[in-house]
Amino acid sequence: MLLFWPCSWGLTLAYDFSTNLNNYFFYLILFFLGAVLMRSAGCIINDILDKEFDAKVLRTKNRPIASGKISVKVALIYSLTLCLLAFLVLINFNYFTIILALISMPFAFTYPLMKRYTYWPQLFLGITFNYGLILGWTAVKGQIDLAPILFYVGAIFWTLGYDTIYGYQDIRDDEIIGLKSTSIKFKGNAKKFLFICYSILIISFLIGGKYMSFNFIYFILIFIPVVQLFFYQIKNFNLKDPSSCLKIFKSNNFFGLIILINILIVKNI
């Protein structure tokens, strides 16, 4: 869902709701299917590349590939099958969107390698995970504009924040193994870092709304996700409690839904 929500935002931002709604729901279903298929394929590649590390981490040691229950060969066949199904979904879009989507593939499958070399793998994930926002826009418009880029930048910092929270589940094992992440880099100033990430997210969305000439209702409704981000996530975040980190991480699914509803309301008033 965290892969799907940005797609839905971009699609909804671009769509003209005075026209046939059937196309909107058709595209929405395509993006949902694409998100499920590509995220599944990405998870398999992630588990293949990380199988040696996963075997040394308490939370991940029982994953199918790390534990040896599924071979790398079988996993690759599964991943290839999922990619082929995703391609069948992709060819329903215009040529420009298809090309942009194919360009993103190398980034999607090399993300797991980033934590070996940089403390910023979450930033790389944000760039990759929210790429669907651009695709949602181009699926309707057939071109890139400043509007989706503004929202895209905000979405990148959203992922940078929530995946940093996610990373605190494994921080002890990751430090022992020698992996890198923003969770480790900012463990002494975690809440400050999250505040900066989420502030940039909100500012980007406000500027994006202004650029789109949204009415005042959008700027009132944005208060709801602000509460979810700052007064729920940051306030309740405890980096020493893995179960708390997972719960707060999962709450971002609610944030994604809120943003979609906000855009839908403003676009249809």
Residue frames relative to the residue before (quaternion, step in Angstrom):
aa qw qx qy qz dx dy dz
M 1.0000 0.0000 0.0000 0.0000 0.00 0.00 0.00
L 0.6355 0.5304 -0.3368 0.4487 3.58 1.06 -0.67
L 0.6251 0.4847 -0.3309 0.5146 3.56 1.28 -0.30
F 0.6748 0.5246 -0.2847 0.4339 3.56 1.08 -0.76
W 0.6320 0.5834 -0.3594 0.3620 3.61 0.85 -0.90
P 0.6645 0.4864 -0.3390 0.4549 3.66 0.78 -0.80
C 0.5951 0.5506 -0.3624 0.4597 3.61 1.08 -0.67
S 0.6820 0.4905 -0.2839 0.4624 3.57 0.90 -0.96
W 0.6133 0.5403 -0.3546 0.4540 3.60 1.07 -0.67
G 0.6855 0.4923 -0.2893 0.4516 3.57 0.82 -1.01
L 0.6440 0.5245 -0.3088 0.4635 3.56 1.00 -0.86
T 0.7017 0.4746 -0.2665 0.4597 3.58 0.87 -0.98
L 0.6098 0.5488 -0.3444 0.4564 3.57 1.08 -0.70
A 0.7410 0.4383 -0.2209 0.4584 3.58 0.96 -0.90
Y 0.6467 0.5981 -0.3243 0.3447 3.57 1.05 -0.76
D 0.3231 -0.7123 0.5949 0.1853 3.54 -1.13 0.81
F 0.2354 -0.8340 0.4877 0.1056 3.56 -0.21 1.31
S 0.5265 0.5979 -0.4303 0.4244 3.57 1.24 0.17
T 0.6283 0.5086 -0.3275 0.4892 3.56 1.33 -0.15
N 0.7734 -0.3427 0.2590 0.4662 3.56 -1.32 -0.24
L 0.3677 -0.7580 0.5020 0.1956 3.59 -0.68 1.09
N 0.5062 0.6727 -0.4194 0.3395 3.59 1.18 -0.41
N 0.6484 0.5225 -0.3164 0.4544 3.56 1.01 -0.82
Y 0.6135 0.5562 -0.3455 0.4415 3.58 1.04 -0.77
F 0.7112 0.4465 -0.2621 0.4755 3.58 0.80 -1.00
F 0.5922 0.5617 -0.3559 0.4551 3.57 1.15 -0.64
Y 0.6789 0.4733 -0.2791 0.4870 3.58 0.91 -0.95
L 0.6247 0.5513 -0.3350 0.4399 3.57 1.01 -0.81
I 0.6560 0.4968 -0.2989 0.4833 3.58 0.99 -0.86
L 0.6369 0.5303 -0.3298 0.4521 3.58 0.98 -0.84
F 0.6780 0.4835 -0.2963 0.4677 3.57 0.92 -0.89
F 0.6189 0.5328 -0.3499 0.4590 3.58 1.05 -0.67
L 0.6654 0.4936 -0.2961 0.4753 3.56 0.91 -0.93
G 0.6482 0.5240 -0.3096 0.4576 3.56 0.97 -0.87
A 0.6499 0.5208 -0.3102 0.4584 3.57 1.00 -0.86
V 0.6599 0.5068 -0.3039 0.4641 3.58 0.93 -0.91
L 0.6987 0.4852 -0.2731 0.4492 3.57 0.84 -1.00
M 0.7241 0.4412 -0.2590 0.4626 3.58 0.83 -0.99
R 0.6240 0.5157 -0.3512 0.4705 3.59 1.06 -0.64
S 0.6307 0.5274 -0.3293 0.4643 3.57 1.04 -0.76
A 0.6571 0.4958 -0.3036 0.4798 3.57 0.94 -0.90
G 0.6540 0.5258 -0.3041 0.4509 3.56 1.00 -0.85
C 0.6347 0.5289 -0.3237 0.4611 3.57 1.03 -0.79
I 0.6442 0.5189 -0.3241 0.4589 3.57 1.01 -0.79
I 0.6545 0.4954 -0.3090 0.4803 3.58 0.93 -0.89
N 0.6138 0.5516 -0.3298 0.4585 3.57 1.04 -0.84
D 0.7032 0.4698 -0.2674 0.4619 3.58 0.90 -0.95
I 0.6028 0.5376 -0.3545 0.4712 3.58 1.17 -0.55
L 0.7074 0.4673 -0.2588 0.4628 3.56 0.84 -1.02
D 0.7609 0.3796 -0.1891 0.4911 3.57 1.09 -0.72
K 0.3296 0.7973 -0.4772 0.1674 3.60 1.22 0.07
E 0.6549 0.5015 -0.3252 0.4624 3.61 1.00 -0.72
F 0.6713 0.4816 -0.2934 0.4809 3.59 1.02 -0.80
D 0.6410 0.5472 -0.3238 0.4300 3.58 0.94 -0.92
A 0.6393 0.5498 -0.3245 0.4286 3.57 1.03 -0.76
K 0.7062 0.4509 -0.2496 0.4855 3.59 1.24 -0.45
V 0.6508 0.4918 -0.3050 0.4915 3.59 1.32 -0.09
L 0.5458 -0.6666 0.4030 0.3086 3.57 -0.76 1.07
R 0.7075 0.4844 -0.2691 0.4387 3.58 0.86 -1.00
T 0.7959 0.3385 -0.1473 0.4799 3.60 1.04 -0.70
K 0.4567 0.7343 -0.4325 0.2553 3.61 1.21 -0.17
N 0.7068 0.4453 -0.2691 0.4793 3.60 1.18 -0.44
R 0.3459 0.7196 -0.5228 0.2987 3.58 1.20 0.32
P 0.6618 -0.5822 0.2987 0.3658 3.61 -0.97 0.85
I 0.7190 0.4265 -0.2648 0.4806 3.58 0.87 -0.88
A 0.6516 0.5235 -0.3129 0.4511 3.59 0.95 -0.89
S 0.7214 0.4338 -0.2376 0.4847 3.58 1.03 -0.81
G 0.5152 -0.6749 0.3967 0.3490 3.59 1.28 -0.16
K 0.4238 0.7142 -0.4614 0.3121 3.58 1.24 0.17
I 0.7651 0.1677 -0.0968 0.6141 3.56 1.20 -0.61
S 0.4056 -0.7256 0.5009 0.2412 3.59 -0.84 0.93
V 0.6335 -0.5293 0.4056 0.3925 3.54 -1.26 0.43
K 0.6172 0.5600 -0.3386 0.4368 3.60 1.04 -0.79
V 0.6752 0.4762 -0.2881 0.4842 3.59 0.86 -0.96
A 0.6378 0.5388 -0.3211 0.4469 3.57 1.00 -0.85
L 0.6513 0.5122 -0.3098 0.4664 3.58 0.99 -0.83
I 0.6230 0.5282 -0.3346 0.4701 3.59 1.05 -0.74
Y 0.6351 0.5192 -0.3188 0.4748 3.57 0.99 -0.85
S 0.6790 0.5017 -0.2944 0.4479 3.57 0.85 -1.00
L 0.6507 0.5129 -0.3094 0.4668 3.59 0.97 -0.87
T 0.6340 0.5293 -0.3231 0.4621 3.59 1.00 -0.82
L 0.6553 0.5082 -0.3027 0.4697 3.57 0.95 -0.88
C 0.6507 0.5163 -0.3128 0.4607 3.59 0.99 -0.83
L 0.6397 0.5181 -0.3201 0.4689 3.58 1.02 -0.77
L 0.6419 0.5011 -0.3162 0.4868 3.59 1.01 -0.77
A 0.6408 0.5188 -0.3179 0.4681 3.58 1.03 -0.80
F 0.6270 0.5352 -0.3344 0.4568 3.58 1.07 -0.72
L 0.6213 0.5322 -0.3357 0.4670 3.59 1.06 -0.71
V 0.6244 0.5017 -0.3276 0.5011 3.57 1.16 -0.58
L 0.6668 0.5505 -0.2979 0.4045 3.56 0.89 -1.00
I 0.6727 0.5316 -0.3144 0.4074 3.61 0.90 -0.86
N 0.5425 0.6034 -0.4084 0.4182 3.60 1.25 0.05
F 0.6358 0.5255 -0.3230 0.4640 3.58 1.29 -0.22
N 0.6509 -0.4973 0.3855 0.4248 3.57 -1.31 0.10
Y 0.6964 -0.5131 0.3132 0.3919 3.56 -1.26 0.51
F 0.6345 0.5459 -0.3372 0.4309 3.58 0.96 -0.82
T 0.6647 0.4947 -0.2898 0.4790 3.57 0.99 -0.88
I 0.6266 0.5373 -0.3336 0.4555 3.58 1.01 -0.78
I 0.6640 0.5029 -0.3004 0.4647 3.59 0.92 -0.91
L 0.6562 0.5109 -0.3088 0.4615 3.58 0.92 -0.91
A 0.6527 0.5175 -0.3104 0.4580 3.57 0.98 -0.84
L 0.6665 0.4988 -0.3052 0.4625 3.59 0.94 -0.85
I 0.6049 0.5630 -0.3467 0.4437 3.58 1.10 -0.70
S 0.6818 0.5151 -0.2824 0.4359 3.58 1.07 -0.75
M 0.4919 0.7133 -0.4139 0.2793 3.61 1.18 -0.43
P 0.6616 0.5003 -0.3416 0.4419 3.65 0.80 -0.83
F 0.6437 0.5211 -0.3249 0.4567 3.59 1.02 -0.76
A 0.6454 0.5492 -0.3175 0.4255 3.57 0.99 -0.87
F 0.7690 0.3840 -0.1934 0.4730 3.58 0.97 -0.84
T 0.6771 0.4648 -0.3118 0.4778 3.63 1.22 -0.15
Y 0.3887 0.7458 -0.4663 0.2745 3.59 1.25 -0.11
P 0.6596 0.5330 -0.3472 0.4003 3.67 0.76 -0.86
L 0.6312 0.5544 -0.3334 0.4279 3.59 1.16 -0.52
M 0.5580 0.6664 -0.3780 0.3188 3.58 1.14 -0.60
K 0.6612 0.5315 -0.3166 0.4243 3.60 0.99 -0.77
R 0.5696 0.5693 -0.3880 0.4482 3.56 1.29 -0.03
Y 0.7992 0.3403 -0.1223 0.4801 3.57 1.13 -0.72
T 0.8138 0.1740 -0.0666 0.5505 3.60 1.10 -0.52
Y 0.4874 -0.6487 0.5009 0.3012 3.55 -1.23 0.51
W 0.6802 0.5000 -0.2670 0.4648 3.59 1.31 -0.02
P 0.1825 0.7980 -0.5602 0.1266 3.67 0.82 0.77
Q 0.5949 0.5778 -0.3603 0.4271 3.60 1.15 -0.58
L 0.6120 0.5276 -0.3474 0.4757 3.58 1.12 -0.62
F 0.6354 0.5183 -0.3127 0.4795 3.57 1.00 -0.84
L 0.6388 0.5192 -0.3154 0.4722 3.57 1.04 -0.84
G 0.6423 0.5393 -0.3207 0.4401 3.59 0.99 -0.86
I 0.6425 0.5180 -0.3144 0.4690 3.56 1.00 -0.85
T 0.7025 0.4686 -0.2503 0.4735 3.56 1.00 -0.90
F 0.7035 0.5145 -0.2697 0.4094 3.56 0.79 -1.10
N 0.7623 0.3832 -0.1930 0.4846 3.57 1.03 -0.78
Y 0.3440 0.7620 -0.4749 0.2749 3.56 1.31 0.18
G 0.5822 0.6095 -0.3563 0.4032 3.56 1.18 -0.60
L 0.5444 0.6034 -0.4051 0.4189 3.59 1.19 -0.40
I 0.6466 0.4959 -0.3007 0.4956 3.57 1.03 -0.82
L 0.6656 0.5104 -0.3007 0.4539 3.57 0.95 -0.90
G 0.6119 0.5510 -0.3440 0.4513 3.59 1.07 -0.73
W 0.6592 0.5021 -0.2934 0.4767 3.56 1.04 -0.84
T 0.7164 0.4563 -0.2689 0.4542 3.59 0.77 -1.02
A 0.5551 0.6044 -0.3967 0.4115 3.61 1.16 -0.50
V 0.7206 0.3954 -0.2244 0.5235 3.57 1.17 -0.65
K 0.7817 0.3783 -0.1749 0.4640 3.56 0.78 -1.07
G 0.3326 -0.7607 0.4957 0.2549 3.57 1.09 -0.62
Q 0.7599 0.2239 -0.1649 0.5876 3.58 1.28 0.24
I 0.4631 -0.6609 0.5115 0.2953 3.57 -1.28 0.34
D 0.0957 -0.7747 0.6239 0.0365 3.56 -1.06 0.83
L 0.6788 -0.4874 0.3553 0.4189 3.58 -1.30 0.13
A 0.5848 0.6315 -0.3641 0.3559 3.59 1.03 -0.77
P 0.7209 0.4157 -0.2853 0.4755 3.64 0.67 -0.93
I 0.5974 0.5692 -0.3627 0.4331 3.58 1.12 -0.59
L 0.6312 0.5323 -0.3250 0.4612 3.58 1.04 -0.81
F 0.6810 0.4588 -0.2796 0.4976 3.57 0.94 -0.87
Y 0.6079 0.5699 -0.3369 0.4384 3.58 1.09 -0.73
V 0.6384 0.5200 -0.3172 0.4705 3.58 0.96 -0.89
G 0.6547 0.5075 -0.3070 0.4686 3.58 0.94 -0.89
A 0.6626 0.5183 -0.2984 0.4510 3.56 0.96 -0.91
I 0.5930 0.5644 -0.3621 0.4458 3.59 1.08 -0.67
F 0.6977 0.4541 -0.2697 0.4840 3.58 0.94 -0.88
W 0.5438 0.5767 -0.3938 0.4654 3.57 1.23 -0.40
T 0.6876 0.4654 -0.2717 0.4867 3.58 0.86 -0.97
L 0.6092 0.5576 -0.3457 0.4454 3.56 1.01 -0.79
G 0.6748 0.4864 -0.2817 0.4782 3.56 1.06 -0.78
Y 0.7517 0.4206 -0.2570 0.4382 3.58 0.58 -1.10
D 0.6735 0.4781 -0.3254 0.4603 3.62 1.03 -0.59
T 0.5471 0.5646 -0.3947 0.4755 3.56 1.25 -0.32
I 0.6282 0.5157 -0.3224 0.4852 3.58 1.03 -0.82
Y 0.6403 0.5368 -0.3152 0.4499 3.58 0.94 -0.93
G 0.6621 0.5572 -0.2956 0.4047 3.56 0.97 -0.90
Y 0.6039 0.5864 -0.3621 0.4005 3.58 1.13 -0.50
Q 0.4988 0.6399 -0.4351 0.3904 3.59 1.22 -0.11
D 0.8062 0.2729 -0.0990 0.5155 3.58 1.02 -0.84
I 0.3056 0.8218 -0.4598 0.1404 3.58 1.27 0.12
R 0.6459 0.5256 -0.3371 0.4392 3.60 0.96 -0.77
D 0.6831 0.4726 -0.2837 0.4791 3.57 0.89 -0.94
D 0.6416 0.5383 -0.3249 0.4393 3.58 0.99 -0.85
E 0.6522 0.5099 -0.3169 0.4629 3.59 0.99 -0.80
I 0.6469 0.5163 -0.3161 0.4638 3.58 1.01 -0.79
I 0.6877 0.4830 -0.2694 0.4703 3.56 0.96 -0.95
G 0.4773 -0.6835 0.4283 0.3487 3.57 1.10 -0.69
L 0.4176 0.6924 -0.4808 0.3391 3.59 1.23 0.40
K 0.3278 -0.7468 0.5534 0.1691 3.55 -1.25 0.52
S 0.1265 0.7741 -0.6146 0.0840 3.56 -1.22 0.56
T 0.6037 -0.5266 0.4333 0.4129 3.56 -1.27 0.21
S 0.5436 0.6084 -0.3973 0.4200 3.59 1.17 -0.48
I 0.6909 0.4502 -0.2590 0.5029 3.58 0.99 -0.89
K 0.6623 0.5368 -0.3103 0.4206 3.57 0.88 -0.96
F 0.8076 0.2556 -0.1137 0.5191 3.58 0.94 -0.87
K 0.2616 0.8098 -0.4998 0.1615 3.60 1.13 0.46
G 0.6681 0.4845 -0.3081 0.4734 3.61 1.17 -0.41
N 0.7754 0.2196 -0.1146 0.5809 3.57 1.26 -0.38
A 0.0996 0.8628 -0.4917 0.0630 3.57 1.07 0.77
K 0.7043 0.4678 -0.2862 0.4509 3.60 0.78 -0.97
K 0.6180 0.5306 -0.3447 0.4666 3.59 1.06 -0.68
F 0.6511 0.5140 -0.3121 0.4631 3.56 0.99 -0.87
L 0.6508 0.5056 -0.3103 0.4738 3.58 0.96 -0.86
F 0.6267 0.5399 -0.3348 0.4514 3.58 1.00 -0.82
I 0.6542 0.5041 -0.3100 0.4710 3.60 0.95 -0.86
C 0.6581 0.5183 -0.3099 0.4497 3.60 0.88 -0.96
Y 0.7266 0.4380 -0.2474 0.4681 3.56 0.78 -1.02
S 0.5903 0.5510 -0.3673 0.4616 3.61 1.16 -0.50
I 0.6515 0.4962 -0.3083 0.4841 3.58 0.98 -0.86
L 0.6003 0.5627 -0.3429 0.4532 3.58 1.07 -0.75
I 0.7053 0.4599 -0.2675 0.4685 3.59 0.74 -1.04
I 0.6455 0.5173 -0.3255 0.4580 3.60 0.94 -0.86
S 0.6501 0.5169 -0.3136 0.4603 3.59 0.95 -0.86
F 0.6737 0.4875 -0.2933 0.4716 3.57 0.98 -0.84
L 0.6264 0.5198 -0.3352 0.4744 3.59 1.09 -0.64
I 0.6583 0.4877 -0.3046 0.4858 3.58 0.96 -0.87
G 0.6355 0.5328 -0.3196 0.4584 3.57 1.03 -0.80
G 0.6513 0.5120 -0.3043 0.4702 3.56 1.02 -0.83
K 0.6349 0.5205 -0.3167 0.4751 3.55 1.07 -0.79
Y 0.6578 0.5122 -0.3060 0.4597 3.57 0.95 -0.89
M 0.6875 0.4662 -0.2648 0.4897 3.57 1.10 -0.75
S 0.3958 -0.7440 0.4465 0.3007 3.58 1.35 -0.05
F 0.1989 0.7838 -0.5534 0.1996 3.56 1.03 0.85
N 0.4861 -0.6688 0.4729 0.3044 3.58 -1.09 0.68
F 0.7635 -0.4216 0.2569 0.4164 3.55 -1.35 0.18
I 0.5492 0.6292 -0.3994 0.3782 3.60 1.16 -0.51
Y 0.6118 0.5571 -0.3464 0.4420 3.58 1.02 -0.78
F 0.7081 0.4680 -0.2597 0.4606 3.56 0.91 -0.95
I 0.6028 0.5060 -0.3532 0.5058 3.58 1.26 -0.31
L 0.6783 0.5066 -0.2879 0.4476 3.57 0.92 -0.95
I 0.5822 0.6002 -0.3806 0.3949 3.60 1.12 -0.59
F 0.5115 0.6483 -0.4133 0.3836 3.58 1.26 -0.32
I 0.6102 0.5775 -0.3548 0.4102 3.62 1.07 -0.71
P 0.7051 0.4180 -0.2908 0.4935 3.66 0.76 -0.85
V 0.5650 0.5832 -0.3866 0.4373 3.61 1.15 -0.54
V 0.6472 0.5084 -0.3057 0.4788 3.55 0.97 -0.90
Q 0.6612 0.5182 -0.3093 0.4456 3.58 0.91 -0.92
L 0.7029 0.4776 -0.2668 0.4546 3.58 0.95 -0.90
F 0.8077 0.3428 -0.1533 0.4546 3.53 0.63 -1.16
F 0.7702 0.3718 -0.1983 0.4788 3.58 0.87 -0.91
Y 0.7035 0.3768 -0.2795 0.5339 3.59 1.20 -0.25
Q 0.7499 0.4213 -0.2491 0.4451 3.58 0.54 -1.16
I 0.7496 0.4017 -0.2407 0.4678 3.57 0.60 -1.12
K 0.6514 0.5322 -0.3237 0.4332 3.58 0.93 -0.88
N 0.7754 0.3670 -0.1808 0.4809 3.59 0.90 -0.94
F 0.4665 0.7006 -0.4309 0.3254 3.58 1.28 -0.10
N 0.0318 0.7729 -0.6310 0.0583 3.56 -0.90 1.02
L 0.3113 -0.8073 0.4718 0.1695 3.57 -0.17 1.29
K 0.6570 0.5137 -0.3123 0.4550 3.59 1.22 -0.33
D 0.6846 0.4335 -0.2661 0.5221 3.57 1.32 -0.07
P 0.3132 -0.7943 0.4890 0.1788 3.64 -0.09 1.26
S 0.6540 0.5148 -0.3292 0.4460 3.62 0.96 -0.79
S 0.6222 0.5259 -0.3267 0.4792 3.58 1.12 -0.69
C 0.6380 0.5320 -0.3214 0.4546 3.58 0.99 -0.85
L 0.6669 0.4981 -0.3012 0.4653 3.58 0.94 -0.88
K 0.6472 0.5254 -0.3145 0.4540 3.58 0.97 -0.85
I 0.6789 0.4734 -0.2875 0.4821 3.58 0.92 -0.90
F 0.6059 0.5516 -0.3446 0.4582 3.58 1.04 -0.76
K 0.6895 0.4884 -0.2802 0.4557 3.58 0.85 -0.96
S 0.5903 0.5953 -0.3687 0.4014 3.60 1.13 -0.56
N 0.5397 0.6281 -0.4031 0.3895 3.60 1.23 -0.28
N 0.5141 0.6088 -0.4189 0.4353 3.56 1.24 -0.24
F 0.6337 0.5175 -0.3084 0.4853 3.57 1.08 -0.79
F 0.6215 0.5424 -0.3324 0.4573 3.57 1.02 -0.82
G 0.6534 0.5249 -0.3128 0.4469 3.59 0.91 -0.91
L 0.6547 0.5062 -0.3002 0.4742 3.56 1.02 -0.83
I 0.6255 0.5489 -0.3332 0.4432 3.59 0.99 -0.85
I 0.6709 0.4989 -0.3011 0.4586 3.56 0.87 -0.96
L 0.6386 0.5222 -0.3283 0.4602 3.60 0.95 -0.82
I 0.6637 0.4973 -0.3029 0.4695 3.60 0.90 -0.91
N 0.6282 0.5413 -0.3326 0.4491 3.59 0.98 -0.84
I 0.6800 0.4783 -0.2927 0.4725 3.58 0.86 -0.96
L 0.6279 0.5394 -0.3307 0.4533 3.59 0.98 -0.84
I 0.6626 0.5106 -0.3110 0.4511 3.59 0.88 -0.91
V 0.6971 0.4772 -0.2751 0.4590 3.56 0.83 -1.03
K 0.6818 0.4957 -0.2941 0.4505 3.61 0.96 -0.81
N 0.7603 0.3807 -0.2025 0.4858 3.60 1.15 -0.46
I 0.5179 0.6092 -0.4371 0.4117 3.60 1.23 0.27
